[in-house]
Amino acid sequence: MEGTRLNKVGRLLQKELGDIFQKQTQGMRGTLVSVSAVRVSPDLGVAKVYLSIFPSDKGAELLESIESNNKAIRYDLGQRVRTQLRKIPELSFFLDDSLDYIENIDKLLNK
């Protein structure tokens, strides 16, 4: 039962954070930030957010920018989900490089 609740909260946060990042990167042409996964701790105190950034060479730079705006992003998230969640979790952002990994494997297999 607890796992189902955590999954629902994770999906809610993933949807809302994806919308926030889409609106923030609208002015940046050629850059796409998507939320690939959100893992929430059992006490709903911490959420690990995995971001997929295209193009991948801008990944570290954008992740650093997102980390510096962590409080503003959490505030925006709180404004969106305040009716569904009592406590807004602390956000930790990580770079999801699984697409780069898959691309690398495809290149190696095609050789």
Disulfide bonds with the S-S distance in Angstrom:
none
